[in-house]
Amino acid sequence: MTRIDHALLSYPAGAERLKAVVLDWAGTTVDFGSVAPARTMQHLFSSRGIELCEQESRRHMGLPKKEHIRGILSLPRIREAWAQKYGSAPADADVDQMYAAFIPLQFACLMDYSAVIPGVAEAVAGLKARGLKIGSTTGYTREMLDMLLDSAAREGYVPDCSLTPGEVGEGRPHPFMMFECAKRLGVYPMAAIAKVGDTPADIREGLNAGSWSIGVAGTGNAIGLTQAEYDSLLQTEKEERLVRARRELAEAGAHYVIDSVAQLGPVLDEIDARLHATGNSNALDRLLFTPGPLTTSASVKSAMQHDAGSRDREFIQTVRSIRTRLLAIGGASAGESGYECVLMQGSGTFAIESVISSAIPRDGNLLVLVNGAYGRRIAQMARIHGIATETLEAAENETISPAAVANRLSASQDITHVAVVHCETTTGILNPIEGIGAAIHRAGAVCIVDAMSSFGAIPIHLESAHIDFLISSANKCIEGVPGFGFVLARHSCLMKAKGNARTLSLDLHAQWAGLESDGQFRFTPPTHALLAFRQALDELEAEGGPCGRMARYQRNHQTLMRGAARLDLEAYLRPEDQSCIITTFRYPSDPGFEFTRFYEALSDRGFIIYPGKLTTEPCFRIGTIGRLNPDDIASLLEAMRSVLEEMGAGMHQIA
Ligand SMILES: Cc1ncc(COP(=O)(O)O)c(C=O)c1O
């Protein structure tokens, strides 16, 4: 099987699994090499004094036969030969006459080339046994097809329905035979159907129908040999011809190319797996086991398929409702005695930087609590803005202790602001922000929480955790797409940020004031990301809010930890400090393990994991957030097992 990666970048989605396969006839299920139509075309043109080479007779294969004839007559060499012979270029009337002559010629040899291709009857029986319905389409007329149907049935191949171009008005590459098949088989959506055929016209028929398109290279038109001729080819020549044939079908847009229908089973398994894995998430794409961007649902992605005007009333209303709903997720009331929500273009770091560079006055002092790379990043950005900054550091596998924060604040009375990362995604450790917030509150400082990778999945109550600024982004646990971050800010603290900003575009107060005055962003908003985010919020709500989402992420995490134990993978953190967001594993000690190979092999199988970020040890990370469920984690674990085995890094078993 050849997987055509560029074709698979976007593929039919919206079905849970395949329900039907539509097979072409000549070259796919009967008539190895699609010899009957090619010979008939050669015979027909020869009767008009024009000899066709093999390629000329086959170039338009798959089209309705009249179109096939018209196609040959439109080839420059044939037009010229025709004009020389008959005094003028071929006209429509010539096409009609040629077609009338073609029909008896085709009938005369059809049965000589009607044998069912070896393996087809067995493969189709297998497809039926897995619950698939079998449709068929062709470029032949009904009378011709009826002859083939009879003889194929005698050899054990009986599709559930068959369509010819004349019955639907237009043949390939139009999709109407496919639509009629879907209707007669009672199957929908079209993404639940796979079209299988040996010509570019077949491939386009499938694509135009919105179905999966699978090319058959070996038994079909592109090689164009009878089985005996094909079998007698030298292996090298066979390979060369196969490569060319596969390329032709791939270039026509096939999602997969096989050599014969007998090889269909594994392709259908893979399509089913893709539909299953992305039942909620269509752009396939590989599954992302990362801290973000994350795998998102199909509905979130499709919510972006609109061009919203940034000043449009409906869009402004969307922005307003997003701001309100985010406050609700933080359990915060809006207004002067409560909190405000400010949306900020850019990735999460931009939103953090807008807080750091706006909330801290020129004479302020910032303490950053650091037990990973994201804490260090906050300290770095503060220093770039010339803010007096100190850090309180803990080891990367230790949580920040509220008592240590309290001690530091009582020793350093000039600290005005404290920043902490809730889930330090560097490792997946969860810092106790409630206790830390209480210590900061008692010391009278302002509490800034980077809740980038936790907000939306780990319930946070802003007021009771004494949080003054909380920052997160669209593409983390709310499962939107990248494009903006957001800040939930205590109103009184936000007001004090007025005039503090060190930059124009990241001025948090000005951004808020803009949104408040006319509902608009000061500068171009990420309109598509906001539309997707509105849908993501609906889906968070439908899942039961942060508690419901956390329950799924916990199931994901538990599945991961059980499987990792069987693979002898050692988690970096103690279980009690570990979040359900992302987990760090030490490299296996087996000498055969090599991370780049491990990563690439998993990526080839459709799974993206994440490199480590520890300062001290080589490690990798696996995220369990985004539109993933325990089945996806189980699939990843199985892939990890097989890759580790391939690398000779232990014989591991997933029970
Ligand atoms: C805790 C934390 N803070 C900050 C960031 C930076 O976010 P972004 O990459 O969206 O700028 C991340 C990203 O994963 C994160 O996990």
The ligand as a MOL file (V3000), in Angstrom:
LIG
                    3D

  0  0  0     0  0            999 V3000
M  V30 BEGIN CTAB
M  V30 COUNTS 16 16 0 0 0
M  V30 BEGIN ATOM
M  V30 1 C 2.9360 27.1330 31.2680 0
M  V30 2 C 3.1890 27.7570 29.9360 0
M  V30 3 N 3.4620 29.0550 29.8670 0
M  V30 4 C 3.6960 29.6700 28.7010 0
M  V30 5 C 3.6510 28.9800 27.5330 0
M  V30 6 C 3.9390 29.6810 26.2450 0
M  V30 7 O 2.8200 29.6960 25.4220 0
M  V30 8 P 2.9660 30.0040 23.8590 0
M  V30 9 O 3.8490 28.9620 23.3160 0
M  V30 10 O 1.5510 29.9290 23.3950 0
M  V30 11 O 3.5440 31.3630 23.7330 0
M  V30 12 C 3.3690 27.6140 27.5450 0
M  V30 13 C 3.3490 26.8290 26.3120 0
M  V30 14 O 3.2080 25.6380 26.2810 0
M  V30 15 C 3.1300 26.9890 28.7780 0
M  V30 16 O 2.8510 25.6940 28.8360 0
M  V30 END ATOM
M  V30 BEGIN BOND
M  V30 1 1 1 2
M  V30 2 1 2 3
M  V30 3 2 2 15
M  V30 4 2 3 4
M  V30 5 1 4 5
M  V30 6 1 5 6
M  V30 7 2 5 12
M  V30 8 1 6 7
M  V30 9 1 7 8
M  V30 10 2 8 9
M  V30 11 1 8 10
M  V30 12 1 8 11
M  V30 13 1 12 13
M  V30 14 1 12 15
M  V30 15 2 13 14
M  V30 16 1 15 16
M  V30 END BOND
M  V30 END CTAB
M  END
